[in-house]
Amino acid sequence: MKKIWENKTVSFKSARKFDIIFWNKAGANAKFSAMWKMIEDFYKIKKKHGHKLRLQRSVQGIEQI
């Protein structure tokens, strides 16, 4: 069963506190899914077609001196 969280706040400080508690309980998979959904929505809004969505990768070379 899916849980639905609800919060009514009277200040930005209490809203921020709720957000911190929510995302800490959500876990890594939920954070990644939400982030990926925002990326997909961004590309839809900007009408950027033909781009293969992927995470940016960094390449680094290490040599022994």
TISEDREN-948672 format. One record per atom (N, C-alpha, C, O): residue in three letters; atom name; x, y, z. Coordinates in nm, 2 decimals, m for minus. Layout:
BEGIN
{"ALA"; "CA"; {X; Y; Z}};
...
END
This chain:
BEGIN
{"MET"; "N"; {0.08; m0.12; 0.00}};
{"MET"; "CA"; {0.00; 0.00; 0.00}};
{"MET"; "C"; {0.09; 0.12; 0.00}};
{"MET"; "O"; {0.19; 0.13; 0.08}};
{"LYS"; "N"; {0.05; 0.22; m0.08}};
{"LYS"; "CA"; {0.13; 0.34; m0.10}};
{"LYS"; "C"; {0.09; 0.44; 0.01}};
{"LYS"; "O"; {m0.03; 0.47; 0.03}};
{"LYS"; "N"; {0.19; 0.50; 0.08}};
{"LYS"; "CA"; {0.16; 0.60; 0.18}};
{"LYS"; "C"; {0.16; 0.74; 0.11}};
{"LYS"; "O"; {0.24; 0.77; 0.02}};
{"ILE"; "N"; {0.06; 0.82; 0.15}};
{"ILE"; "CA"; {0.06; 0.96; 0.11}};
{"ILE"; "C"; {0.08; 1.05; 0.23}};
{"ILE"; "O"; {0.02; 1.04; 0.33}};
{"TRP"; "N"; {0.18; 1.14; 0.21}};
{"TRP"; "CA"; {0.22; 1.23; 0.32}};
{"TRP"; "C"; {0.15; 1.36; 0.29}};
{"TRP"; "O"; {0.14; 1.41; 0.17}};
{"GLU"; "N"; {0.10; 1.42; 0.39}};
{"GLU"; "CA"; {0.03; 1.55; 0.38}};
{"GLU"; "C"; {0.09; 1.65; 0.49}};
{"GLU"; "O"; {0.12; 1.60; 0.60}};
{"ASN"; "N"; {0.10; 1.77; 0.45}};
{"ASN"; "CA"; {0.15; 1.87; 0.55}};
{"ASN"; "C"; {0.10; 2.00; 0.52}};
{"ASN"; "O"; {0.09; 2.05; 0.41}};
{"LYS"; "N"; {0.05; 2.07; 0.63}};
{"LYS"; "CA"; {0.00; 2.21; 0.61}};
{"LYS"; "C"; {0.10; 2.29; 0.70}};
{"LYS"; "O"; {0.11; 2.27; 0.82}};
{"THR"; "N"; {0.16; 2.39; 0.64}};
{"THR"; "CA"; {0.26; 2.47; 0.71}};
{"THR"; "C"; {0.22; 2.61; 0.72}};
{"THR"; "O"; {0.14; 2.66; 0.64}};
{"VAL"; "N"; {0.28; 2.68; 0.82}};
{"VAL"; "CA"; {0.25; 2.82; 0.83}};
{"VAL"; "C"; {0.37; 2.91; 0.81}};
{"VAL"; "O"; {0.37; 3.03; 0.81}};
{"SER"; "N"; {0.49; 2.84; 0.78}};
{"SER"; "CA"; {0.61; 2.91; 0.75}};
{"SER"; "C"; {0.70; 2.83; 0.66}};
{"SER"; "O"; {0.68; 2.71; 0.65}};
{"PHE"; "N"; {0.79; 2.90; 0.60}};
{"PHE"; "CA"; {0.89; 2.83; 0.51}};
{"PHE"; "C"; {0.98; 2.74; 0.60}};
{"PHE"; "O"; {1.02; 2.63; 0.55}};
{"LYS"; "N"; {1.01; 2.78; 0.72}};
{"LYS"; "CA"; {1.09; 2.70; 0.81}};
{"LYS"; "C"; {1.03; 2.56; 0.84}};
{"LYS"; "O"; {1.09; 2.46; 0.83}};
{"SER"; "N"; {0.90; 2.56; 0.87}};
{"SER"; "CA"; {0.83; 2.44; 0.90}};
{"SER"; "C"; {0.82; 2.35; 0.77}};
{"SER"; "O"; {0.82; 2.23; 0.78}};
{"ALA"; "N"; {0.80; 2.42; 0.65}};
{"ALA"; "CA"; {0.79; 2.34; 0.53}};
{"ALA"; "C"; {0.92; 2.28; 0.50}};
{"ALA"; "O"; {0.93; 2.16; 0.45}};
{"ARG"; "N"; {1.03; 2.35; 0.52}};
{"ARG"; "CA"; {1.17; 2.29; 0.50}};
{"ARG"; "C"; {1.19; 2.17; 0.59}};
{"ARG"; "O"; {1.25; 2.07; 0.55}};
{"LYS"; "N"; {1.15; 2.18; 0.72}};
{"LYS"; "CA"; {1.17; 2.07; 0.81}};
{"LYS"; "C"; {1.09; 1.95; 0.76}};
{"LYS"; "O"; {1.14; 1.84; 0.77}};
{"PHE"; "N"; {0.97; 1.97; 0.72}};
{"PHE"; "CA"; {0.89; 1.86; 0.66}};
{"PHE"; "C"; {0.96; 1.79; 0.54}};
{"PHE"; "O"; {0.97; 1.67; 0.54}};
{"ASP"; "N"; {1.01; 1.88; 0.45}};
{"ASP"; "CA"; {1.08; 1.83; 0.33}};
{"ASP"; "C"; {1.20; 1.74; 0.37}};
{"ASP"; "O"; {1.22; 1.63; 0.32}};
{"ILE"; "N"; {1.28; 1.79; 0.47}};
{"ILE"; "CA"; {1.40; 1.71; 0.52}};
{"ILE"; "C"; {1.36; 1.58; 0.57}};
{"ILE"; "O"; {1.42; 1.47; 0.54}};
{"ILE"; "N"; {1.25; 1.57; 0.66}};
{"ILE"; "CA"; {1.21; 1.45; 0.72}};
{"ILE"; "C"; {1.15; 1.36; 0.61}};
{"ILE"; "O"; {1.19; 1.24; 0.61}};
{"PHE"; "N"; {1.08; 1.41; 0.51}};
{"PHE"; "CA"; {1.02; 1.33; 0.41}};
{"PHE"; "C"; {1.13; 1.26; 0.32}};
{"PHE"; "O"; {1.12; 1.14; 0.30}};
{"TRP"; "N"; {1.22; 1.34; 0.27}};
{"TRP"; "CA"; {1.32; 1.28; 0.19}};
{"TRP"; "C"; {1.42; 1.19; 0.26}};
{"TRP"; "O"; {1.48; 1.10; 0.20}};
{"ASN"; "N"; {1.45; 1.22; 0.39}};
{"ASN"; "CA"; {1.53; 1.12; 0.46}};
{"ASN"; "C"; {1.46; 0.99; 0.48}};
{"ASN"; "O"; {1.53; 0.88; 0.47}};
{"LYS"; "N"; {1.33; 0.99; 0.50}};
{"LYS"; "CA"; {1.26; 0.86; 0.51}};
{"LYS"; "C"; {1.23; 0.79; 0.37}};
{"LYS"; "O"; {1.22; 0.67; 0.37}};
{"ALA"; "N"; {1.23; 0.87; 0.27}};
{"ALA"; "CA"; {1.20; 0.82; 0.13}};
{"ALA"; "C"; {1.31; 0.72; 0.09}};
{"ALA"; "O"; {1.28; 0.62; 0.02}};
{"GLY"; "N"; {1.43; 0.75; 0.11}};
{"GLY"; "CA"; {1.54; 0.66; 0.07}};
{"GLY"; "C"; {1.60; 0.70; m0.06}};
{"GLY"; "O"; {1.55; 0.78; m0.13}};
{"ALA"; "N"; {1.71; 0.63; m0.10}};
{"ALA"; "CA"; {1.79; 0.66; m0.22}};
{"ALA"; "C"; {1.71; 0.63; m0.35}};
{"ALA"; "O"; {1.72; 0.71; m0.44}};
{"ASN"; "N"; {1.64; 0.52; m0.35}};
{"ASN"; "CA"; {1.56; 0.49; m0.48}};
{"ASN"; "C"; {1.46; 0.60; m0.51}};
{"ASN"; "O"; {1.44; 0.64; m0.62}};
{"ALA"; "N"; {1.39; 0.64; m0.41}};
{"ALA"; "CA"; {1.28; 0.74; m0.43}};
{"ALA"; "C"; {1.35; 0.88; m0.47}};
{"ALA"; "O"; {1.29; 0.95; m0.55}};
{"LYS"; "N"; {1.46; 0.91; m0.41}};
{"LYS"; "CA"; {1.53; 1.03; m0.45}};
{"LYS"; "C"; {1.58; 1.03; m0.59}};
{"LYS"; "O"; {1.56; 1.13; m0.67}};
{"PHE"; "N"; {1.63; 0.92; m0.63}};
{"PHE"; "CA"; {1.68; 0.90; m0.77}};
{"PHE"; "C"; {1.56; 0.91; m0.87}};
{"PHE"; "O"; {1.57; 0.97; m0.97}};
{"SER"; "N"; {1.45; 0.84; m0.83}};
{"SER"; "CA"; {1.33; 0.84; m0.92}};
{"SER"; "C"; {1.28; 0.98; m0.94}};
{"SER"; "O"; {1.24; 1.02; m1.05}};
{"ALA"; "N"; {1.27; 1.05; m0.83}};
{"ALA"; "CA"; {1.22; 1.19; m0.84}};
{"ALA"; "C"; {1.31; 1.28; m0.92}};
{"ALA"; "O"; {1.26; 1.36; m1.00}};
{"MET"; "N"; {1.44; 1.26; m0.90}};
{"MET"; "CA"; {1.54; 1.34; m0.98}};
{"MET"; "C"; {1.53; 1.31; m1.13}};
{"MET"; "O"; {1.53; 1.40; m1.21}};
{"TRP"; "N"; {1.51; 1.18; m1.16}};
{"TRP"; "CA"; {1.51; 1.14; m1.30}};
{"TRP"; "C"; {1.38; 1.19; m1.37}};
{"TRP"; "O"; {1.38; 1.23; m1.48}};
{"LYS"; "N"; {1.27; 1.19; m1.29}};
{"LYS"; "CA"; {1.14; 1.24; m1.34}};
{"LYS"; "C"; {1.15; 1.39; m1.37}};
{"LYS"; "O"; {1.10; 1.44; m1.47}};
{"MET"; "N"; {1.23; 1.47; m1.29}};
{"MET"; "CA"; {1.25; 1.61; m1.31}};
{"MET"; "C"; {1.33; 1.63; m1.44}};
{"MET"; "O"; {1.30; 1.72; m1.52}};
{"ILE"; "N"; {1.43; 1.54; m1.46}};
{"ILE"; "CA"; {1.50; 1.55; m1.59}};
{"ILE"; "C"; {1.42; 1.53; m1.71}};
{"ILE"; "O"; {1.42; 1.60; m1.81}};
{"GLU"; "N"; {1.33; 1.43; m1.70}};
{"GLU"; "CA"; {1.24; 1.40; m1.81}};
{"GLU"; "C"; {1.14; 1.51; m1.84}};
{"GLU"; "O"; {1.12; 1.55; m1.95}};
{"ASP"; "N"; {1.09; 1.57; m1.73}};
{"ASP"; "CA"; {1.00; 1.68; m1.74}};
{"ASP"; "C"; {1.07; 1.80; m1.80}};
{"ASP"; "O"; {1.01; 1.87; m1.89}};
{"PHE"; "N"; {1.19; 1.83; m1.76}};
{"PHE"; "CA"; {1.27; 1.94; m1.82}};
{"PHE"; "C"; {1.28; 1.93; m1.97}};
{"PHE"; "O"; {1.26; 2.02; m2.04}};
{"TYR"; "N"; {1.32; 1.81; m2.02}};
{"TYR"; "CA"; {1.34; 1.78; m2.16}};
{"TYR"; "C"; {1.20; 1.80; m2.24}};
{"TYR"; "O"; {1.20; 1.84; m2.35}};
{"LYS"; "N"; {1.09; 1.76; m2.17}};
{"LYS"; "CA"; {0.96; 1.77; m2.24}};
{"LYS"; "C"; {0.93; 1.92; m2.25}};
{"LYS"; "O"; {0.88; 1.96; m2.35}};
{"ILE"; "N"; {0.95; 2.00; m2.14}};
{"ILE"; "CA"; {0.92; 2.14; m2.14}};
{"ILE"; "C"; {1.00; 2.21; m2.24}};
{"ILE"; "O"; {0.95; 2.30; m2.32}};
{"LYS"; "N"; {1.13; 2.18; m2.25}};
{"LYS"; "CA"; {1.22; 2.25; m2.34}};
{"LYS"; "C"; {1.21; 2.20; m2.48}};
{"LYS"; "O"; {1.28; 2.25; m2.58}};
{"LYS"; "N"; {1.13; 2.09; m2.50}};
{"LYS"; "CA"; {1.11; 2.03; m2.63}};
{"LYS"; "C"; {1.24; 1.99; m2.70}};
{"LYS"; "O"; {1.26; 2.01; m2.82}};
{"LYS"; "N"; {1.33; 1.93; m2.62}};
{"LYS"; "CA"; {1.45; 1.88; m2.67}};
{"LYS"; "C"; {1.43; 1.73; m2.70}};
{"LYS"; "O"; {1.43; 1.64; m2.61}};
{"HIS"; "N"; {1.42; 1.70; m2.83}};
{"HIS"; "CA"; {1.40; 1.57; m2.88}};
{"HIS"; "C"; {1.53; 1.51; m2.94}};
{"HIS"; "O"; {1.61; 1.59; m2.98}};
{"GLY"; "N"; {1.54; 1.39; m2.94}};
{"GLY"; "CA"; {1.66; 1.32; m3.00}};
{"GLY"; "C"; {1.78; 1.31; m2.91}};
{"GLY"; "O"; {1.88; 1.25; m2.94}};
{"HIS"; "N"; {1.76; 1.36; m2.78}};
{"HIS"; "CA"; {1.87; 1.34; m2.69}};
{"HIS"; "C"; {1.84; 1.22; m2.61}};
{"HIS"; "O"; {1.73; 1.19; m2.56}};
{"LYS"; "N"; {1.94; 1.13; m2.60}};
{"LYS"; "CA"; {1.93; 1.02; m2.51}};
{"LYS"; "C"; {1.96; 1.06; m2.37}};
{"LYS"; "O"; {2.07; 1.10; m2.34}};
{"LEU"; "N"; {1.86; 1.04; m2.28}};
{"LEU"; "CA"; {1.88; 1.09; m2.14}};
{"LEU"; "C"; {1.98; 0.99; m2.07}};
{"LEU"; "O"; {1.97; 0.87; m2.08}};
{"ARG"; "N"; {2.07; 1.05; m2.00}};
{"ARG"; "CA"; {2.17; 0.97; m1.93}};
{"ARG"; "C"; {2.23; 1.05; m1.82}};
{"ARG"; "O"; {2.22; 1.18; m1.82}};
{"LEU"; "N"; {2.30; 0.99; m1.73}};
{"LEU"; "CA"; {2.37; 1.06; m1.62}};
{"LEU"; "C"; {2.50; 1.11; m1.68}};
{"LEU"; "O"; {2.57; 1.03; m1.75}};
{"GLN"; "N"; {2.55; 1.22; m1.63}};
{"GLN"; "CA"; {2.68; 1.27; m1.68}};
{"GLN"; "C"; {2.79; 1.19; m1.61}};
{"GLN"; "O"; {2.78; 1.15; m1.49}};
{"ARG"; "N"; {2.89; 1.15; m1.68}};
{"ARG"; "CA"; {3.00; 1.07; m1.63}};
{"ARG"; "C"; {3.13; 1.15; m1.63}};
{"ARG"; "O"; {3.15; 1.23; m1.72}};
{"SER"; "N"; {3.21; 1.14; m1.53}};
{"SER"; "CA"; {3.34; 1.20; m1.53}};
{"SER"; "C"; {3.45; 1.09; m1.55}};
{"SER"; "O"; {3.44; 0.98; m1.50}};
{"VAL"; "N"; {3.55; 1.13; m1.63}};
{"VAL"; "CA"; {3.66; 1.04; m1.66}};
{"VAL"; "C"; {3.78; 1.09; m1.60}};
{"VAL"; "O"; {3.81; 1.21; m1.60}};
{"GLN"; "N"; {3.85; 1.01; m1.53}};
{"GLN"; "CA"; {3.97; 1.05; m1.46}};
{"GLN"; "C"; {4.08; 0.95; m1.48}};
{"GLN"; "O"; {4.06; 0.83; m1.48}};
{"GLY"; "N"; {4.20; 0.99; m1.51}};
{"GLY"; "CA"; {4.32; 0.90; m1.52}};
{"GLY"; "C"; {4.41; 0.91; m1.40}};
{"GLY"; "O"; {4.43; 1.02; m1.35}};
{"ILE"; "N"; {4.45; 0.80; m1.35}};
{"ILE"; "CA"; {4.54; 0.80; m1.24}};
{"ILE"; "C"; {4.67; 0.73; m1.28}};
{"ILE"; "O"; {4.67; 0.62; m1.33}};
{"GLU"; "N"; {4.78; 0.79; m1.25}};
{"GLU"; "CA"; {4.91; 0.74; m1.28}};
{"GLU"; "C"; {5.00; 0.74; m1.15}};
{"GLU"; "O"; {4.99; 0.83; m1.07}};
{"GLN"; "N"; {5.08; 0.63; m1.14}};
{"GLN"; "CA"; {5.17; 0.63; m1.03}};
{"GLN"; "C"; {5.30; 0.70; m1.07}};
{"GLN"; "O"; {5.35; 0.69; m1.17}};
{"ILE"; "N"; {5.34; 0.79; m0.97}};
{"ILE"; "CA"; {5.46; 0.87; m1.00}};
{"ILE"; "C"; {5.58; 0.81; m0.93}};
{"ILE"; "O"; {5.69; 0.86; m0.94}};
END
